């Protein structure tokens, strides 16, 4: 990882698919499954995480981002926060502001302050949303619309609060089956007109609403479990995805995406993949 990091630009993020310019990550130096949060973690609880392998995979991902022209910055990993690798949840950028989430799980509380300190030090505009739990894995922005999953990690009160802060955006709440943790584990916007979806986790009315706006590319159950929905779009129809999710990757290629296959098999044992591990600061 380069020690000569480029200056952090002003926050600017209005979609999930514009060219990713600057992104915040955290190395999985102290990654560990302590409190089981979903079915994926449940399966791997006993074998837990090989930190050496997780670090190797994360470094390869960072190198691949750099090769695609994305500037990367890093939070300092802390032994106190075994899930800090999932920077997406701690905050989310909408328009010209990074909103700092209120983390729901005890194992993650305190990560918010680390992010706030980093943003303040770098001079990036931010707003803290205290009092109501909301995590960035449930937040998806597409121009003037923000889709927000109502989950065990994000409350309806937080969504109402966010709408008050963002009068220029239309906030669309989406109910999802809470066993899937976050919206980005079952729905992910790839372009202005295409999105990945795991239909079993969403209500029929929601699927119909989304299908009016997007061509929905379905993810099957086995690849949802391997977080096939949790890809990262970096612009110009480039998408990071795991090589194991062959059906998802085939469909993406058929839709004209360039799939950048990167092994994240050790990191997904803790229940998150490429989108979970990246908090975009600036796109476009």
Buried (B, 14 or more C-beta within 10 A) or exposed (E): EEEEEEEBBEBBBBBBBBBBBBBBBBBBBBBBBBEEBBEBBEEBEEEBBEBEBBBBBBEEBBEBBEEBEBBBBBBEBBEEBBBBBBBBBBBBBBBEBBBBBBBBBEBBBEBBEBBBEBBEEBEBEBBBBEEBBBBBBBBBBBEEBBBBBBBBBBBEEBBEBBBEEBEEBEBBBBBBEBEBBBBBBBBBBBBEEBBBBBBEBBEEEBBEBBEEBBEBBBBEEEBBBBBBBBBBBBBEBBBBBBEBBEEBBEBBEEBEBEBBBBBBBBBBBBBBBBBBBBBBBBBE
